[in-house]
Amino acid sequence: MSSVHSSNRSVEGPDGRYTLLPGAESHHNLDSPSFAPNNDDESRGLNNEDPPAHREQTNRSMQQSSEVASTMSSSDQHTSPNAQPSVVGESWYASYVMRGYTPGHNSVHRPIGECNETVQSVTRDTTRESACSRPTLPREKTSLSDLPSPDLVDRLIKVYFDRFHAFCPILGRKYFLASLEDGTMSGTLLRSVLFVASIHCDPELLHVMGYSTRWDANNALYNKASAAFDADRESSRTHMILSSYLLHYWFGSPTAYRDCHWWLAAAIRSAQCTGYHRSTRNSKMAPEERSRWKRIWWCLYIRDRQIAISTGTPMVINDEDHDVEELIQGDFTEEAPETVQYIISQVKLSKAVARLYFSHCSPSRLSLCKEAHVLHEAMRDVQSTLQAWYESSQGLSFSNGNHHLSLTLKVCYQLQRQRNASKEIKPLLDAAAQIFNLVENSLLFWTPEHFPMIYVSALFSAMMALAVEVKTSAPKSDQIFIKIRPGLLALKQFESVYILARWIRNFFMDILNRPAPFDAVETQRPAPNLHDDDTTGGGTGSETMNGTDEISTITASVGQATHDATNFEDSNFAFEQSSGFEGGGFWPTYLANGVFSGVQSSDDMEFPHPDSFQYQAMYFLADLGIADTPEIQHDLSTSNIQGACKDFAAILGPENVSTERSDLVTHSGSDYQSYAWTEESAILSQVILYPETTEQVSELMKVCFRRRLPVTPYSGGTSIEGQYIPHLRGICIDFGRMSNIVELNKYDLDCVVQPGIGWMDLNEELAAHGLFFPPDPGPGAMIGGMVGTGCSGTNAAAYGTMKDWVLSLTVVLADGAIIKTRQRARKSSAGYDLTRTFVGSEGTLGLVTEATLKLAVKPPCEAVAVCTFPTLRDAASAVREVLSNGIQVAAVEILDEVQMKSINDSALTRLKWKEEPTLFFKFTGSDDFMVEHLAKQVGNITKQNRSTAYTFASDETERQELWSARKNALWSMLAMRKSPTDKVWTTDVAVPLSRLPDIIEFAKADIEKSGLLGSIVGHVGDGNFHTLLLFPEEKRHIAEGVVHRMVDKAIEMKGTATGEHGVGLVKRDYLEKELGKEAVDAMRSMKNAFDPLCILNCDKVIRMKAA
């Protein structure tokens, strides 16, 4: 792959830079500081106008580039294995602590003055340096066809300038928007801007774009921008510098820091080759261009310093190798004053802190740490800078909705600038408390996407100060928890944007759970709101808290680290008491000395494995932001599981307790559900139980409640939204052996059944009595799951849903209590309707062990009709007209032309079908005349709506043949898979009948646009329809986008995210959008009341802990 930063007319110098060979011809004069690319007119100036709301499509559609670079190599032969941080940015000493730094650490760079290899040491250790590039091509219009729609691009650009540009004004606004308008915008730069905007935009915008998570959106847009960069068709060096700079904000995985370093180093190297690092004082540049020149260089400088100080890696820019004038207010004539103050202060602070870092922390300078004059000079710089920050922040408002950047200007001064001689800690604590208040106030006006990372760093500083203060009182970790709780709450909100926030919460959770260094006896932090009884007879607090048998080993390794656990008694915010300097310190002593290094026993900073102690601790307080939710404390330790298995065997017999892997995999998911699943990656329960009676289920739940074991109920395994995925592991209770009809009351038209009986088996038994149970979901569904999801089926148009056919339930609650929700009367006004409370609760409130169901008399006469239409809208309009005329049809189903073709191709039916949008009608009545009359009425209406064919059948065999196409819809799509690993995503929404044609037409068009094979199938008689999407796993994100847009559109039309499939794990985040936060909070309160330990299908339907 080519590199834009090398040339076949250049040579690499000793410092790693490329310079022109003597006599080489070039259209760029890189040696002249007055050089500016002749096709880059960013110097046109800046303005604050918003991106145009509407733009001609022709200006956006530019000719597509003919080249796309090959995927970058992931090999990194030169990078030190010690340097593996995954957090970058304005974190400074925060990630310094995470890395467990100690003096002499070999991954910390040496002072710039001692080594001129700072550029080379980073840029040569990259995966992208290979061959020389070919000469750049003249600029040509580039395709934007792979980008979001124009309105979404406009929204992303507005987010970029409103949120990112506010604290990083590296890009000229006016030039960018003008280039975009006239069609000459660099495709690479535009894609890079959109990528950065995706980091800071609201989640709603990402969902509209078709992405389920921020990571998915970041990853997709980053890949597009990176591919455009690698294609090497950009003629403007400045555009390449800007694009490379923006792309360095990628932090998609624990090892992606290498990309981050490469992008920034590439931007800096290219800027140096272009001459951005040289003074423009004596050049002939126009003032606007000189300002742009300085702005780009100092933004690069700030990020270089921030990342190097954060990660302990070499700085790319050598302070002795540049002489660019510092920024002044006149360089930002069009920017807000807060932004100007922020960026100027960041330059000064970065320079001063870098000096301090060299003086105090560089391995080659350790001997100078005791020399007071070195520390005095460094600290004087820091103090004067912080003083200037403090003074410049006076009068700037940050809590009234105007701007928030001045938080940085205040808290850095108030928190860091403390004098040691006074020994007073109160000013420090006041500053820490003020940080909590400032962040809390700011979060009232902005979402986390609006904030620069310095907010996360400020919270870290405040929490550290409060942790130190605990030494003056009872030094208990639960008291630390109380003091830092506001910080933990704020960090939880920032986690959606900054991975550093998660690392900091992880760090403090480890501190809270470590043996207290100031206690003679090692103790663990008591878990609040937990029962004190320990049935295992030996589990420690952390063992039950984190649910993994690795904890004792990991805790021991922490205790045996090179450095002792933190002694808060000896901690102070100074360098050292013997330094002779009274001006205070920028880092606490215990940070510089690495005494927290036990948190990370090695330098490996990869993200914790899901089974690790660190990962479990990271989520320990994840539910703090959810109002009134008790802590989720499951105990999955080996000793607890082994003890529970003995209890289970005593209740059920050993033959009804299984830990076989084949059983565990069978109960973990399926290929046809929408939740991502494979046998290899499946999350498995630890034990499968097979009870046969309500009493046994009660005893099992008593054991699980006492031992705090999460429980996943399982019946037919046909739900598709992740209802029976054991994502928290634990215990799976399979009701398959509870499959009896307990009682049949043919004259009362009801029956009592166990949850493991299938609806088809039930109807087979009822047929002999002339009765049937109307809800008819997919084959294989069992009553327990049908009650859990509140399903319906093809008969819903005439008979309603599962909620309408359940009279009463016998339910085992989380603690093992058995309740009956009603008697068998057809109606009752006695108390709350607990029956409907449990129907649709998906096993999150209790386990259904018996259901009293209403039955219907089977109609003696039945007929089926099939009619085809030229378009889906015609078919949907015909349904709407049939129902609005009061014609009572037993069922009406819709299948689009794609679905009909798949049925033909799969050969699952005997008939050959017309491959057009098709309606299937079912008519029932007391005699043939009534049925035929209904069919004739429907035939007339469909003809008025342009039906192309209408086939009617009353013979039983013919009826079954006509209806067979509908019953085989899902299986025919599965048969169309090109690879055994291809997936099918089946989902549903429901809307008011008047909006049915609109939503179906929208979904159909979106599926076609996505490029996936997908079909429309639905019970359109009640406004409910499904989409069936076929896709390979690598295109799952495209399928997710289709589903999310369809759900958003349904809710926009006053519909619902799910008509009958239920919520599970997949659709829980739509509830708040559909019902409102207050309604979801009410549901959460119900969950807490029924299941205080959150052991029943925990975190499904509604989130009980943070995402």
N, C-alpha and C positions, 0 to 999 in steps of 0.2 A: 504494500500500500504506500502511496506517495505521502510525502509530508510537505505541507505548504511552507514550512519554515526552512527548508533547505533548497538548494538550487544547483543545477548543473554548471553554473558559473560562479560558485562560491566554494569556500573552504572553511572547515571547522577550526576555530582557534583554540588556544590552550584553556580558555575559560568556557569552552563549550558552545560559543556563539558562532554563527556562520557570517562570514564577511565576503565581499566581492573580491574575485581575483584581480590582480592588476591588469588594467586594460580591458576588462570585461565590459561589454556593452549592456546597458540596461535602460529601460524607460523610467526607472526610479533612481534617484540619487540618494542613496541611503546615508551618505556621510553628511549631508546637509541638514542642519537642524531646522531649516525652514521648509524642508520637504513636506508636502502633503499630497496624498494620492489625488491625481487629477480628476478622478471620477467619483470622488467622495465629497459631497457638498454638505457635510454635517454642520459646517460652520455657518450655515444659513441663519442659525440662531435657535432660540427656544421659545416656546410659548406654552400656555397652560390650557389650551383648548382641548376638549375631549375628542377622542376618535370619532369620525363621522358615524352617525347612527346607521345610515344606509349608504352603500357603495355599489356602483355599477358592477354587475357580475363580470363584465368583460375586463374590468380593471383588475379583478382578482384572478381570472383564469389566464395564466401565462403558460407559454409552451413548456412542456415537461423536459427536464434534463434527461439526456440519453444514457447517463452513466450513474451507477450507484456503486459505491465502494464495497468491497467485501467486508464481511464481519471482522471486527478488530480481534487480534489475537489476545488471549487472556494470559499468556505466559509473561512472566516477569523475572528474568534471570538475575537482575542486578539488585532488586529491591531487598533491603534488609529484612529478614524475617521478624525482627524485633518490632518493626514499625507497623502496627496493625490496628490503629484506632479507627473507629467508625463514626466519630463525631468531629465536625469541623465547624469553624465559624467563630463567632464572638464569644467563645466559651472560656478562653484563656485558662486560668488555673482550675476550672471545673474539670475538664478532661485530664488536666495535669494530675489531679487526684485519682481519677478513674484508672489511669495507667499505672498507679503505684510507683511513681517516680522516686528514685533515690539518687543522691549525688554520685556521679561517675557512671550513670546509665549511658550505655554506648549508643543509644538512638537519639540522644540530645545533641544538637549541633554545637560546633565550636564558634567562637566569635568570628565575625566577618573579617575583622582586621587581621586575623592570623591565617586566613585561608582564602584563596581566590577561586575555590572550586564549588562555591555555593550554587551557582547556576548549573554547572555540569553535574553535580551530585544528584540533582533531582531530575533534570531533563534527560540525562543519558540513561537513567534507570527506568525508562519507559518502555511500554510495549508497542509504541507507535513509530519509533524511529527505525526506519529500514533503508529505503532507497531515496535518491534525490527525486524531487518532483519535476514534472514537466512545466514549461512556462505556463502561466495562468492564461486562460482564454478571455477574450473580450466579454464584457458583461452581456448576457442575453436574458431575455425574459424566461422565468423559470416557473414550472407548474406548481400550483398550490392545491392540486386536486386531492392530495392526501391529507389535507388539513380539515378542521371542522368547518361548518357552514359559515358564510360571511358574518351573520349576526353573532355567532359564538366567538369568532375571531375578534370581532369588535369588542365584545364583553371581556375577553381575555386581555386584550391590549389595554383596555381601561383599567383592569385590575393591576396590570404591570405598572402603569404610571401612577395610579393612586396609592399602591401599597409597597411595591418594591422600589420604584424610582424615588420614593420619599426618603429612603435612607441609602440609596446607591445611585446617584444621578450620573451614571457613566454614559448614558445614551442621550443624544439630543432629541428632544420630543418633537420639535417642529420639523426637523429634517426627516425623522422617521415617518411621521404621519403624511408628510408631503410625498415622500417616495412611495408609500403604500397607495396613496390616492392616484398617482400618475402611472402606476404599474412598473416602476423601476426598482422597487424594493428588492434587496437581496433576499432570496428565498432562505438561505442559511440563517441570516440574522433574524428574519421573521420567525422561523421555527424555534430559534433559541429564545426569543422573547416569549413566545407562547409556552414553552417549557417552563420558564421561570414563573410565568403567571399562574401555571397550574399548581405551583407550590403554595401560592398565597391566595388563590381564589376560594370562594365558598364551596362546600361540598355539593350544594345543589347544582351548581354549574357543571361540576364534574359528572354528576348523574345525568344531566341533560345531554352531555357529550357522549354518554354511553359507558362510563366507567363506574365500577362499583366501589372502588377505593381510590384514595389519593395516590397511593403507590402505583396502581395500575395506570392512572393518567400520567403521572410523572414519567414512568417507564416508557410508555408509548410515545409521548411527545419528545422525550430525550432521544429515543432511538431514531425518530424521524429527523431531528436536528443533527444528530451525530452522523447519520447517513448522508445528509446534504453536505455537511462539512467534509466528510471523507471523499465525496465525489470530486472535490477540488476544482470546481468550476467558477469560483468566486475570484474576480479580478481585483477587488479592493482589499488591500492589506488591513486597513482599518476595520472593515467589516469582519474579517477573519479574527482580528484581535478581540473585537466586541463579542463575537459569537463564542469564541473559545472561553472568554471570561464568563459569560453567562452559563455555559455548559458545565463549568466546574462546580456549580451548585448541586450537581447530581450526587446523591448519597443513597442509592437504591438498595445496597446490600452491605454487609459488614466488610467485604473486601473491595467495595467500589471506591474506597478512598484513593486507590491508585489512579482511577480515572480522574477524580477530583484534582489530585496533584498534577496529573499530566495536563489537563486542560488549563489550569492556572499557569503552570510553567510554560506551556506553549504560548499562551497569551503574552506573558512577560518577555519571553525570548523574541517573539515576533515584534513586540513593541520596542525592544532594545535594538533589533536590527533596523527598524524603521527610524529610530532616533528619538523616540518619545522620552528617553531617560536623560536627554540633554537640555540644558537651559535654552529658553527661547528669548532671552533678554535682548540679544543682539541680532535676532532674526528679523526678516521683513514680513513676518506673518501679520495678518490682520488681527486686531484685538480679540475678535470673536473666535478666530481659529486658535490663537494662543491659549485662550481660556479652555477650549475643548481639549487641546493638547495636554494641558496640566490636569484637567479633570480626569481624563482617561488614565494617565500615569498614576495619579495618587489613589484612585480607586483600586488599581492593581496593587499598589504598595500596601494599602490597608489590608486587603484580603491576604496578601502574602504574609504579612506580620501576624494577622489573626490566626491563620491556619497553622503557621509554624509554631506559634506559642501554644496553641491548643493541642497539637499532636506531637510536639517534641521532635519535629523533623526539620531538616535544613531550610533556611530561608533562601529563596531564589535571588532576591535583589540584594546586592552588596551596597551598603550605605556609602562606601567610598567610590562607587562606580556611577553615581548619578548626581546631577546638580540642578535638578528642576526646582524652580521657585515654589514655595509653599502656596497653597490656595488662599485666596482672599475673597471677601464678599463680592467684589466686582466680577469674579469669575462665574457667578450664579445670578445673573441679573433677573432671570425669570422664575427662580425657585422660591418656595416658601422660606421665611426666615428660620424656621425650625430646622429645615433640611440643611440650610447653609451652615448654621451653627453646628449641627450634628457632624457633618462631613469634615469641616475644618477641625473640629475638636478631635475627631477620630484620627486624623493625620498626626496631630501633635501627640496624642496619647500613644499611638502606635510607635512613634519614634522614641518616646521616653521609656515606655515599658520594655521595648526591645533592648535598650541600653541596660536597664535594670536586670533583665533576664540574662544578658551576657555576663554582667558583673557578678551575679549571685549564683547562677545555676550552671554555667558552662563547665564541663569537667576540667578543661585546661585552665580555668580561672579559679578553681576552688581555693587555692592558696591566698587569693585576694579577698576572700569573704571576710576576713578579720580586719582588713585595712579600712579604717574608718573613712578616709578621704574618698575612697572609691564609692563606698555606700552613700556617703554624704552627697556626693555629686549626683549620683543616680537618683537618690531619693529627692533631692532638691528639684530635679527635673519633673519627677512625678508629682510632687506636691504643688509645684507652680502650675503644672498643667491642670491638675484637679481643681486648684483654686480658680484658674481661668474658666474652667467648665462651670464651676459653681456660680461665679459672678455672671457669666454669660447667660445662665439659665434664669436669672431673676426676671420676673415679669412674663415669662413664657407660661402659657396655660396648657395643662395636659389632662385635666379631669373634667372639662366642661364640654367636651365634644369637638374641640378645635383641632388639637394635635396631641400626640403622645410622646414624641421623641425626646422631649426635655426630661423625661424620666432618667435617661442615661446621665444627663448633665448633673442631676442632683444626687442620685444615689451613690454614684462612684465617689463623689467627694465625701458625702456624709458617712458612708460605710467604711471607706478605706483610710481616710485622713484622720487618724487618731494618734494621740501622743502617748508614749509608753510611760513617761515619768509620772503622770498623774495616777496611773493604775485604775482609772475610772472606766468602768464598763458600761455605765448607763447611757452615755451618748451613742455608743455602738448599738446597744439594744434598742434605743429609740429609733435609730436609723433603720435597723432591721424591721421593726414594727411598721415604720413608715413605708418601707418597700412593699410589705404585704398590702397596706392600704392603697398605695399608688397603683399596684398591679390590679387589685380588686376593683378600684374605681375605673381604671382603663378598660377592664373587661366588660364594664357596663356599656361602653360606647363602641367597642370594636370586637370583632371575632378574632381568634388566635391568628388567623391568616394575615392580619394587619400588622403584626408585631415583628420587629427585628429580634434576632437571637439574644441580644444583650439583656432582654427581659428575663430569659431563662438563667443567664449568668447572675443577674442581680438576685434572683430568688435563691440561687445556690449560696451566694454570699450571706444573705440574711439567715438562712437555715443553719449555716455553719456557725454564725455568731450566736444564735440561740442555743445550739447544741453545747457550745462552750460554757454558756451562762449557767447551765444546769448544775455545774460543779458547786455553785454557791448554796444549793439546796440539796434535798435528797437526790442523789445521782441515780435516778431510775430511768430506764429507757421509756417507760410509759409516760413519764413527765416530758421527756424529749418529744415524744409523739404528740402530746397535747400542744406543745409550743410550736412545733413545725407544721402542724396540720393545715393551716391556711396555705403554706407553701406547697404542700403535697396536693391540695385541691387545685391550686393554680397550675401546677406542673401537669396535672392530668389533662387540663384543657389544652395545654401547649403540645401535648404528645402527638396530636393529629398533624402537626406541622413540623416539629423539631424532634428528631430522634434523641437529641441530647437530653430533653426533658425526661424521657423514659430512663435513660442511664442514671440521671441524678436521683430519681425516685428509687431505682434499683439500689443505688449506693446507700441511701438513707435507710432503706428497709433492711439492708444487711447490718448497718450499725445498730438498728433497733433490736435485732435478733442475735447479736453477738454477745458473748459473755461480758458482763460489765467489767471494765478494767480496774474500776475503783472499788470493787467489792471483793472481800476475801473469799467468798463462795461463788462459784460460777452459777449463774442463773440465766434462764431464758426469759425473754419478755412474755408476760402472761397474755394470752389471747383474750381480749375483751369479749363479753357477751357469749361466752362459751360455757358449756356445762363442765363442772369440775371432775365428774367421774371419768376415770380412764379404764375402760374395759379391757384394754390390752395388758395392763399390768406393768408397763414399762416404757410406753411411748413418751418421748420428750415433747415439750411444747412446740418446738420447731418441727418436729417430726409430724405431729398431727396437723400443724398449720400448713405445711407445704406439700404433704402427701407424696413423699418419695423416699425410698430407702437409701438414696444417695446422700442424704443430708448429714448423717453422722460423720461420714467420711469427709465431706467437704468442710464441715465445721471444724473438724480436727485439723485439716490442712491449713485452714485459716489461722487457727491458734498456733500452728507451728511455723508461721511465716517468719521471714528474716527479722522483721521489725515487730516490736511488741505492740499490743493493742494500744489504742490512743489513750494517753493520760491527760484528761481534760484539766487536771490540776496544773499541769506544766504548760498549757497552751496559752499563747497570747498572739495578738496581731502585730508581730514585730519580726525583725530578722533575728536578732539575738540580743539579750540584755547586755552582753559585753561588747556590743558593736560600738558603743559610744555615741550613737546617734539617737536623738530624741524625737525625730520627726515622724515616727511611726513607720509601718511597713505596708507593702502592697499585698504580700501573701502572709498568711499565718505561718508561724514557725513550723508547726506540725505538717503543713503542706510541703514546704520547701525541703524538710528533712525526710519526707516520704514515710511518715509513721502510719499512714493509712494504707500502706501498700499491701497489707494483709487482705484488703478487699479483693484485690486481684493478685493471686499468688504467682501469676506469670504475666508476661507482657502481651499475651494474646488477648486482643480486644474484640474478638469476633462475638457476634450476638449470642447470648446464652442459649443453649439447647433447651427445647421445651421441657425435658425431663430434669433439668438441672435445678439446683437450689436457687441460683441467681434468677432464673426465669420465674420460678414460683414466687420468690420474694418480690419480684418486680410487680406482680399483679396482686400482692397482698392487700393493698389499699385502693385497688382499682375501682371499687364501688363507692368511694367516698363522695363522689359527685352526684350520686343518685339518692334523692331525698329519702330519709327514713328507712334505708335498706340496711339490715344487719350484715355484719361481716360474713362472708362465705368461707367456712372453715371445714373443708373435707379432709378426711384422714385416709390416704391411700397407701400408707406404709405397709411394707410386707408383713410385719407382725400383725397388724390390724386385719389385713385381708385373710391371713391364715387363721386367725382366731374366728373371724366371721364365717369362714367356710366350715369350720367345725360346728358352729351354731346352725348353719343352714342344713348341713347333713343331718343333724339331730331332728330338724323340723320336717324335712322332705324325704330323707333317705339319701344315701350317697349317689344312687342312680339318677336322681333328679337334680344334681349339681354338676355342672360341666365347666372345665377349664381347657377343653380341647381347642386347639387353634382353629380347626375347621369350623367349629361352632361359633367361636368368637368372630371369625371373618364373616360368616353368614349373617350374623346379627349386627354387622357394622355398617351396612349400606348396600347399594345396588347400582348397576350401570344406568338404569333408566330414571334415576332421581336427578333433580337439578343441582343438588349439592355435590361439589367435586369429590369424587371417590374412585379409588382403585384398590384392589386387594393388597397391593404392595404398600400403599401409603395410608391405609385405613387406620383410624384410631379404634382400638379394640377395648371392649369391656374386659374386666379381669375375671368375672364369674358369670355364668348363665344359669338361671334358676327356672325350674319348671313346676310351679305349684298346680294344684288341682281343686282347691277349695278356697272360699273367702277367708276362712280361719287361718289357713296356711299363709296366705298373703299378708294377713294381719301380723302374724308372728315374724314373718320375714322383714316387714317394715319396722317392727320394734327393734330388731337387731340393727338394721341400717340406720335408724334414727339414733340409737344409742351409740353406735360407732361412727356416726357422721359419714356414711358412705353414699355417694350419689347414685341414684337409681334411674334407669331408662326402661320404660315399659315397651313391650313388643308384642304385636299380635300377628297380622298378616304380612307385615313388611312391604306393603305396597304404597305407602305414603311417599311423596316425591319432593317435599320441601325440607327434608332433613329432620323430620320429627323423631326418628328413632336412631339418629346418629349418636353414639356414646362419646360425645366430644370431651366430656370430663372423665371418661373411663368409668371405673366403679362397677356397679352391679346391673345386669340386664335381667328383667323378669319377663319370661316368655309365657304368654297365656294360651299357647297353642293346645295344651292338654285340658284346658277348661272350655270344652266345646259342646256342652250339653244344652238341650232344650229342657229347662227345669220344670216348666209349667206351660200348658196351652189352654186358654179359655176361649173356645171357639165362639161361644154365644156372647161373650163380652168383647170379642174381637181384640184380644191382646195375648201376649205370651211373655214368659220370663226366660231369658237365655243367659248363658255365660259369654264372656267377651271373645272367646276363641272360636266361635262358630262363624262360618262365612255366610254372607247374605244369600249366595246361590244355594248353599246346602240348606239353609233355613227355608227358602222358597220351595225347594224340592220336597221338603217334609210337609209344608203347608198346602201344597197343591192338592194333596189327597183330600183336604177338607174344604176345597174351593176358596182358599184364602191366599193372600200373598203380602209380602212386606215391600212397599213401593220403592224406597231408596235403592238405586242400582248403580253404584260407582263401578270402577274397573273390576275385572275378574280377579279373585283372590283376596279381595278386601274382607276383613272380619269385623264383627260388630264392635269390638273394643276400639279399633282404630277409627271406625266410622263415627262413633260417639266422640272420640277425641278430636277429630278434624271438623265435625259438623258438616259432613259431606252431603252430596245429593246424587245426581246422576241424570240419565236421560228422561226419567219420569218426573223431573222437578217442575216442568211447566204445569202439570195437572195436579201433582200430589205434594209439591213443596220439598223441603230439605229434611235432613235428619232431625233437626230440632223439633219439627212438627210431629214426629213419630216416636218420641221417647216420652213415656209416662213417668217413669221413676227409675232411679239408679241406686244400687248398693255400692258404696265407695269406701275404700280403705284410705284413711288420711296418712299424712307423713309420719305421725307418731304411732301408727298401728290402730288407731281408733276406727271403728266400723260405724258408718251412718247410712240411713236410708232416706232419700230425699223426698219421697211422697208415698202415698198409698196408690191403689189401682184405679181410683176414680178418674173419669175422663176430664174433669175439671176440678179445680180447688183454688180457694183464695186464702189458704192457711199459710201465713208467713211468707218469707222470701222464697223466690223460685230457685231453689238450689239445683233443681234438675237442669235448667237451662244454663246455670252457672258452670256446671261441669261439662255440658255438651259444648265442644269446641275449645276446651281448655288444654287439649293435647297432653294430658297426663301431668300437667304442671301443678294442679291443685289436689289431686287424689287419683287413686287407681280404681277404675271401674271393674268390679268383679261380677256383677249381675245387672241386667238391663230389662226393664219391663217395657215392651214395645207395643204400640198400636198396630193393628192389622187391618187390611182392607179386603173386601170381597172381590174376587177375581172376576172382571167383566166377562160375560159369556161370549161376546162378539168383539172381534178385533180385526183391524185392517192396517195396511202399511202403504204409503205412497212415496214415490221418489220423483222429483222434478229437477231439471237442470236450468241454468241461467247463463247469460253471456258474461255477467260480471257479479262480483260478490255484493256490490251495493244493491243490485237488483234483487238478489236473494234475500239480503237483510231487510230491504224495504218490504218485500212480500211477507216476511214474518211479522213485521210491525203491523201491517195492515190486517193480517189474519187475526192477530190477538186483539187489536183495537176494535174489531167488529164483533167481539164477544164469542168467537167460535172456539169451543172447548176441544182442544187437541190434547191427547194424552202425552205426546212428546213431539218435539221438533228439533232436529239436529242439522247442523251445517258443516259441509266439507268442501274445501276449495279445490281448484283444479289440480294443484300440486298433490294434495292428499289422494284424489281419485287416481291420478297417474301412479302413485306409489302403490296403491291397492292393486292396480292392474299388473304392475311390474313384479310385485311380490307373489302374485298368483295364490293369495291366501283365500280367495273366494272362487266359486265356480263360474260366476258371471263375468262378462267383460263390460266395463263401465265406460260411459261417456266422460271424457276428461274435461269437465266444465264444473264451475261452482254448483253444488248439488245440495238440495234440501231433502231430508228424510222426515216424513210425518208418520205418526202413529195415532190411530183413531180407535176408541173403545166405546161400547154402548151396550144396552140391554137387548137389542135386536139388530139384524143386518141392515134393515131400512135406515135406522138412525145413523149407523156407521157410514153407509154409502152416501147419505145426505150430507154428512159432514165432509166427506172426501170430495163430493161434487162442489160444495161451496169453496173449499180451499183451492180446488182445481181452477175455478173461475178467477179467483183473486190472483193466483200465480200467473195465469195467462195474461191478466191485465198488467202484470209486472214483467212482461217479456220472457216468460219461461219458454224454453225451447223444446221441452219434452215433459210429459207427466205420465207416470206408470203407477197403476193401482193394483194391489193384490190383497185378497181376503183369505185365500187358502193358506193353511198353516205352513206348509213347506215353502210356498212362494214368499210368504211373509218373512220367514227366517232367512231365505236367500237374499231378499232385498235389504233386510236389516243387518246382514252379516258384514257389509262394508263398513258400517259405523262401528261395530264391535271390534273390528280388526285394524282400526286406524293406527293405534300406537305400534302394534306389532309389524304393520306394513312399513312404517318409518324405520323401525329397527332393522328390518330386512334390507333397507336401502343403504346401509352402512358400507362404505368402500373399504374400511379396515375394521377388524374386530375391536380396535381400541376407540373407534369413533363413539361419540356420546350423543344422546338425545335429551333435549331439555324441554320438558312439558310444563307449561305454566298457564295460569288462568287469571282473568279479571272479569268484573261484571260492571255494567253501567245501566242507567235507566234505559228503557226500551227505545225511547225517542232518539237516543244517541248511539244506538247499536250500529247502524250503517256507517256512521262517522268513525267510530273506533275500529271497526273491522277494516275499513278502507285504509285508515292510518297504519294499522299494524301490517297489513299486506304490503303496502308501499315500502315500509321500513325494512321488512324482511328481504324484499327484492333488492333494496339498496345495499343491504349488508353483504350480499354475495353468498349467503348461506342457503342451504336447502331447508326450507321451512314451509309449514302448512298451517291452515286455519281450520280448527275443529271446535264445535261448541254446542252447548245446550241453549241455543239462542232463544228458546221460548221464555226464558226468564232473564235475558240480557247477559248471559254468561257464555264466554267462549274461551277456547284454549289456543295456544300456539305450540306447535311441535317443531323444534329446531334441531337439525342434525349437523354436527360439527366435529372436527378433530380437536384434541385437547389444546393444541397451541392456538386455536381460535376461540377459546372459551370467552375471552374478553369481548369478542364481537357479539357472541350470543348474549352475554350479560348486558351489553349495551342495548340490544333489541328489547330484552325483557324490561329493563329499567325504564326505557322510553315509553313502552306500552303501559306500564304501571303508572308512571307519572301522568300520562294522558288520561287514563281511566279515572284517576283521582281528580284531575282537573275537570273532568266531565261529571263530577259528583258521584263517581262510582267507587269501587273498592279494589284494593290490591289483590284480593283473592276471593273468588265466589264460593269455592268448595274445597280447594286443596289444602287450606289451612296456612299457617304462618311458619312454624318450625324455626329453623335457623336462617332461612333464605330471605324471608320477607318481613322480619321483625322490625327493621329500621324504617319501614314505610308506615308503621302504625301511627307514629306521632304526626306525620304529615297528613294522614287521612283523618285521624280522630282528634288531634290536638294533644299538647303536652299534659294538660290537666287530666284528660281521660286516661292516658297511659300511666300517669302517676297513680290514679285511682286503681287501675289494674295491678300495679306493682304493690300497692298497699294490701290488696286482696291476696296476692301471692305470699306476701310476708305473713299475713294472718293465718293462712292455711298451711304454709310450709316455712316456718321460721328459720330452719337450717338450710333451706334451698337445696334439698336433696332430690326432689322430684323433677326430673327432666329440666334441670336447672339451666337458666339463661336461654330458654326457648320461649317463643311467642313474644316475650318482652325481655329486654336485657336487664339482668340483675347485677351486672358489673360492667365496667367500661369496655368499649370496643377495643 
